[in-house]
Amino acid sequence: MRHRVVITGVGWVTPLGHDVETAWRRLLAGESGVAPIRNFDARSFPTTFAAEVKDYRIPPDIAASAKHKNISRATYFALDAARQAWRQAQLPAPGSAEHQQLNPYEIGIYLGSGEGSLDFAAFTRTAIGNWNREAGQLDMPGWGREALKSFEALREIEQEPALPINHLSLEFNARGPALNCLTACAASTQALGEATEIIRRGDANIMISGGAHSMIHPFGVTGFNRLTALSTLNDQPQRACRPFDATRSGFVIGEGAGVLILENLAHAVKRGATILAEVVGYGSSADAYRVTDQHPEGRGAVMAINEALKDAGLTPADIDYINAHGTGTKENDSTETHAIKAAFGEYASKVPISSIKSMMGHLIAAAGAVEAITCVLTLRDQILPPTANYSVPDPECDLDYVPNKPRPAEVDAVLSNSFGFGGQNDTLIIKQYKA
């Protein structure tokens, strides 16, 4: 028996706000979360701006909790987003008598979370302090001794990408299936798809799923700069991400978390939960083409889209909106446009498409989950978020990208794409729930 999977709660921490309604309102207003980098001094970098989570205050009880000591920035975001989603799903507060009545083995976690940031300050401090100027090289024994003094084992362990699921397990007493995938920019969409499959086959009734990531640190920004993937429009940071525009020149790195509560429909109905939407389709593929590129014809993307449609039992004409991966790089946007045309045929020109990365930035592993929540809100409010900064049409990108302003629409089924480095492709279809 294949169980239906519904969404009963959503939560996010993003560059546009730390709760769902604030960030959603700002998205629809076309506001930007992009600004000069605050996390570190980036003045000497080719890119000096990012979409940071600004003015974030860690919930006091999390900050004071011994079980969440030394956690990474992304894990704070994940815990906060998961709490928001859990509350909206009207599940019992962790630690309450009602919460203890839940079967912990029927609650699972599947995240697409990235690695935590290195302790860059300690690394550079000990390295610079042990530079032997006369020899023109690092005093390795001296560096080792100094590094050992500042080394904290738990802080180092928290760099591992699987650590957020451990903290969510502790927080919610979730002892069912627990997994994390780090398939680059497709990670949290893949996590949601695989969490759906876990519920469909009956291995859990509730899955806490989504993703979290923060790479706005010297190593993260350096890496993407060296790949020439980031925009360097330092004098106009809020206009830097221009998905599908002919003048696009790279993506804007962001950070944050998005978490959804996925639930077996029968379980949700039995406890009287409010159902926000239903996950009806999931497709996944790999290009097997190149480490940092999709296949230029979008072969893997086409397969993921087609598999999601097949899984949902829908045709392209049934899709009312596509939430694009839409990074704002030359390669991605033209390839994604090509893939949509190949999968949707003549209907490609009729379906509206937009990319919230134009305002939110690219949250890397967390991007797909935040965009899935955007799809849920699109279904709820019957309005399409815009693609900001669109001004110069590109002959290679000639579809309807909902430029610059939100658009009221009748929306029943939406499709969300996420494509990662190495050719990982994942597509979700989310639909209005009907009993």
N, C-alpha and C positions, 0 to 999 in steps of 0.2 A: 504493500500500500504506500502510495506517495502522498505525504501530508502537505497541505497548503501552508505557505509561510507568509506571515503578515508582520508589519512593522507597528509596534505599539509605543515606541519612544525614540526620541532623537535628541542629541546634544552636541554642541561643538564649542570650541575655543578657537577663534580665528583672528586674522589681522583687522577685520572689520568689527569685531565685538566678541564678547565673552559669553554671550547667550544667544539663543536662536533668534528671538524676535528683533533684537538690536541689529545683528549682522544682516538679517534678511531685509529689514527696512533700508539699511544703507546700500545693500546690493541693488535693490529696486530703484533707489535714487541715483544709481550710477556713481557712487562715491568710491574713492580709492583707498586701499590700505597700504599703499606704497609710500615710503619716505626714506630719508637718509638713515643709514644703519646706526643703531644705538648700542647693539650688543657688544661691539668692539670698535676700535678706531680703524675705519676702512679708508681713510683719506688717500692712502697710497695704492689702493687696489684699482684695477680697471673699472670695476663696478662698485659704486659707493652707496647703493641703495638696496632696499629689500622690502618685503611685506612681513614685518615683524608683528608679533602679538604685543601690543603696546599697553603700558600701564596695567599690567596684569598683577593681581594680588592673589597669592596662593591662599586657598581656604585655610583659616587658622588651625582647624583640627587636623588637617593633613600635614601642615608645617610642623605641628607639635607631636605628630604620631611617631612612635618608635618604629613601627613596622614599615613606615614609608621614609625612613631616614636615608639621606644621601641620594635620593632619586633624581633623575635627570629632568631637564626642563620639559621635554616631551612627555615624560610620564606624569608630571603635574597636569599637563593639558589633558592627557588621556583619562586620568582619574576624575577631573572636573567634568569633562564631557560625558563620561559614563554615568556619573551621578545625576546630571541633568536628564539623561535619557531614562535612567531607572525611575526617577521621580515622575516623569511624564507618563511612563508606562503604568504608573500606580501600583508598583511592586512594593512590598513591605520594606520599610527603612532598615538598612543593615544593622544588626544587633538587637532589633526589636523581637518581641515574643512571636509576632506574626512571621517575621523573617525566618525564625528558627523552625517554623513549620514547613518551609519549602524544602523539597528534596534537593540537596546541593549537587547530587550526581546527575540531575536533569538540567543543570545550568552550566553551559559551556562558554568558552571565549575563543574567538578567532580574530586576531588583529593583523593588520599589515603595518607594522611599526618599524621605524628606522633605528639605526644605531644612535646611542647617546653621544653627546659631544665630549671630546677629549678635554682634559684639564690643561688647556693651552697656556694659561697664566703660569702654572707651576712648571710646565715643560720649558717654556722660554726663560723663566727666571733662573732655573737651575742650569740651563744650557749656557746662557750668557754669563752667569756667575763663574762658570768653570771653563771659559774660553782662555786658552793659553796664547796670549798675544805674541810672545817671542817665537813660539813654535808654529804659530799660525794654524792651530788645530784645537779640537776639543780635548780637554783633560778627562778622558773617559772614566778612570777610576774615581776622580773627584766628583764628576757628574753623578755617577752611580751612588756614591755615599750621600750626596745632597738629595738626590731623588728619593732615596729610601726613607729619609727623614720626613718628607712631605707626602709620601705614598699612603693612601687610604684604600685598603682592599675593597671595601664595599662601594666606594665611589668609582673605582675602576670597573668593578663588576657591572655597575649600572650602565656602562657603555654598551652592554650587549643588547641587541635588538629584541631579544625574547623577554627582557625583564619587565616591560609594562604589563604583560599578561599575568605575571606573578603577583604584581601589586593589585591588579583588578581581582584576581582570585582571592587574595587576602581580604580585600575590601568587601566583596559581595558573597564570600564563602561559596564560590563557584568551583565545584570539584569535578565537573564533567569534562568533555573534550576541551583541550587547551592547546592552541596552535598559534604560531606567528609565521607569516611569510614576508619576505623582503624582496619582492619582484619589482624593484625600482618604483617608477611612477604609477604602476598598475597595482601596487600592493594591496591597498585597502579595498579596491573594487574586487580583486580576487578573493580577499578575506570574506567579504560579504557574500560572494557567490558560493564559496566553499562552506560557509556557515549555513547558508540556505540548504545546501545538499545534506548537511549533517541533520538538520531538522526534518527534511523531506524523508530521509530513510529511518527516522525514529530514534536516533542516537541522543537527542536532547530535545527538551521542550522549549527552552529559552537559550538564545545565544546572544552574548554581548559582543558586538562585532563592529569593526571600523578600523581606524588607524591613527597614528600620531608620529610626528617627525619635527625635528628642529635641526637644520644644517646651517643656520646663520651664525657661523663662527669662522675663524681664519682658514681652517682646512677645507671646510665645505665650500665657501665662496671661491677659494683658490682653485679647487678642483673643477668647478663649473666654468670659471674664467679660462682655465687652460684648455677646456674642451670647446671654447668659444661659443658656449650655449647661452650665456647670459647677455641681456641687453646692456649696453654701456652708455645709454642716454642719460648721463648724470645730471644734465642741466634741466631735464624734464622728467623726473622719475615717475610721476603719476600717469604720464602718457607713454611710458616705456613699453608696456606690454600691449601689443596691437594684433591680436589674433586675426588671421585671415586678411589683414590689410597688406597692400602691396609694399608698404614701407616697414613692415615688421622686421625686427633685427635681433630677436632673442627673448627668452623668458625672464621673469622676475622671480627670484627665489623667495619662498614664503615659509611659514611654519604654523603649526597648530595641531588640532585633533578633531576628529568627528567620530561619534559612536552612535550606533543604532541598536535598539532592542528588537531582535527578530524572534518570532514566537510561532509555535505550532498553532494553527488557527483554532483547533478544538480546545486547546489549553487556554488561549486568550478569551474565547467566547465563554468558557466555563467560569472564569473568574470575573467576567463582566468588564474586560478591558476595552478602552476606546481604540479602535483600529484606525490607523492613519493611512495605510496603503498596503498593497500586497506585492511581494517579489514574485514575478511570474516567469522570468527568463534569465538565463545565465549562459554566456559563451566564453570560452577561453582557448587561446592558441599561442603558438610560438612561431616566429618568422624563420628561425635558424638561418639568419642572414649575416648580421654583423653586430659586434658588441655594442656599439653606440648608435645604431641606426635601425629604423624599420626598413622593410623592403620598399623600394620607391613606388611600387605599384600597390602597396598596402595589402598584400595577399593575406597575411595573418590577421589584419584588422577586418578584412572582408569575411574571413572564416568565423571570427569571434562574433561579429554582428549577425551573420546568418545562423550560427548555432544558437544564439540567444533568441532570435525570432522563432526558430524551430522548437526550442524548449518551451517557449511561451504559447505556441500554437497560434502565432500571429503572422500577418503579412506586413510589408512596409506601409501599406495604406492604413494600417491600424495604429501606426505610431504618430502621435500628435506633436512631438517635440523631441529634439536630440540635444542632450547636454554634452557638448563636444569636449574632447581632451584639450584641444585648442590652446597650445602652449604659447604661440606667438613666435615660433621659430619658422624659418623658411621651409625646412624639410617637413616638420610635423604637419603643418596646416595644409600644405598642398597634398600630402599623402593621405591625410584624413578625409579631405574633400574627395579625392579620387576613390577612396574606399567606400564612402557613403554613396557615391554615384554607382559604383559597381554593385553594391548590395541592394540599393533601393531602386535602381533603374530610373524609369521616367518619373517616379514619385519623388526622387531626390530634390528636385527643384520646388516641390510643394511643401516639404516639411521644414518648419523653422528650426534653426540651430543657433546655439549661443555658447560662449565660453566665459565663465565667471572668473577665470584666471586673469582676465583683463583688469579686474578690480581687486581680487583676492590674492593675486600672486599664485605661484605654483607651490603647493604644500607638499610636494614630493610624495612620500609614501602615504600621507594623510589626504592627498587631493581627492582621490576617488570617493572616500567616505563623505567628505564635506560636500562633494558634488551630488552624491546620492541623496543627502539631506535636502539639497537644493531642489532635487526632483520631487521629493515628498511635499515640499512647500509649494512648488509649482502646481501640483495636483490639488493641494488644499485651497489655494487662493485663486486658481485659474488665471494665472498671469505668468508670462515668460520673462525671465531676467535678461538684460541686454548683453551684447558684446560691446564693451566700452572702447573708446579710442579708434573706432573704425571710421576712416575718412577717404582712403584711396583704394578703390576696387582693384583686385588682382585678377587678371584673366584666368589664372589657374585655380582661383578660389571664387567661384561664381554662383554660390548658393545663397539662400536667405539666412543671414547671420544675425538677425534681430539687432540692427545697429543702434547703439547709443541710448535707446529708450526702451523701457519695459513695454510689453504688449499683452493686453488682455486676450485670452484665447479659451476655447473649449478644449480641455485637455483630459483625456481618459487614460492614455498610455504614453509613457516616456521612456526613452532609451538613453543610457549614459555610457560613454566610452572612456576607457583609460588605457593608454599605451606606454610601455616602459622601455628604457634602454635595453638593448639586447633583443628587442622584438617580442616582448611579452605583451599580449593583447587580451583585454578583458572587457566584456560588455554586460551590463545589467538592464533588464526591463522591469519597470515598476509601474503598477497600474492602480487605478481607483479600486478600492475594495468593494466587492459586491457579494452579498451572502449567497 
